[in-house]
Amino acid sequence: MTTQIKTLFQNARAYASSQGFEDKQFGTIEVVNNWNWWAGFKLSDFLTNVASYMRMGPMLGRERY
């Protein structure tokens, strides 16, 4: 999967270059494991920063099994 993601971004970078974008605008790509990404993120931080924007009514109102 890592190879596929890197290939996708290489192709996107090549296309952007062909459309006149400069290489310095792209930055770098690093594929990381989910644990590495979320390891320092506490549940309380998630609830404060992310969950406050979630609408629970529509989710709870749907009855699909």
C-alpha positions in Angstrom: 0.0 0.0 0.0 2.9 2.4 0.8 4.2 1.9 -2.7 0.8 2.6 -4.3 0.5 5.8 -2.3 4.0 7.0 -3.2 3.3 6.2 -6.8 0.0 8.2 -6.7 1.8 11.2 -5.4 4.7 10.9 -7.9 2.1 10.8 -10.7 0.3 13.8 -9.2 3.6 15.7 -8.9 4.5 14.9 -12.5 1.1 16.1 -13.7 1.3 19.3 -11.6 4.8 20.0 -13.1 3.4 19.6 -16.6 0.7 22.2 -15.8 3.3 24.8 -14.7 3.5 24.3 -10.9 7.0 24.6 -9.4 8.6 21.7 -7.6 9.2 23.7 -4.5 5.4 24.1 -3.9 4.9 20.4 -3.4 6.6 19.7 0.0 7.4 16.2 1.1 5.3 13.1 1.5 5.8 10.7 4.4 3.6 7.6 4.9 3.2 6.7 8.6 1.4 4.1 10.5 -1.9 5.1 12.2 -0.4 4.4 15.6 2.4 6.8 14.9 -0.1 9.4 13.8 -2.5 9.1 16.7 -0.2 8.0 19.5 0.1 11.4 21.2 -3.6 12.3 20.7 -5.6 11.9 23.8 -9.3 11.0 23.8 -10.2 14.2 25.6 -8.4 16.2 22.9 -10.3 14.3 20.2 -13.6 15.0 21.9 -12.8 18.6 22.4 -11.4 19.4 18.9 -13.2 17.0 16.6 -16.3 15.5 18.1 -17.8 18.9 18.9 -18.4 19.3 15.1 -20.2 15.9 14.7 -24.0 15.9 14.6 -25.2 13.0 16.6 -29.0 13.4 15.9 -28.8 12.2 12.3 -26.5 9.3 13.2 -28.7 8.2 16.1 -31.9 8.6 14.1 -30.9 6.1 11.4 -31.9 2.6 11.9 -30.0 0.3 9.6 -29.0 -3.2 10.5 
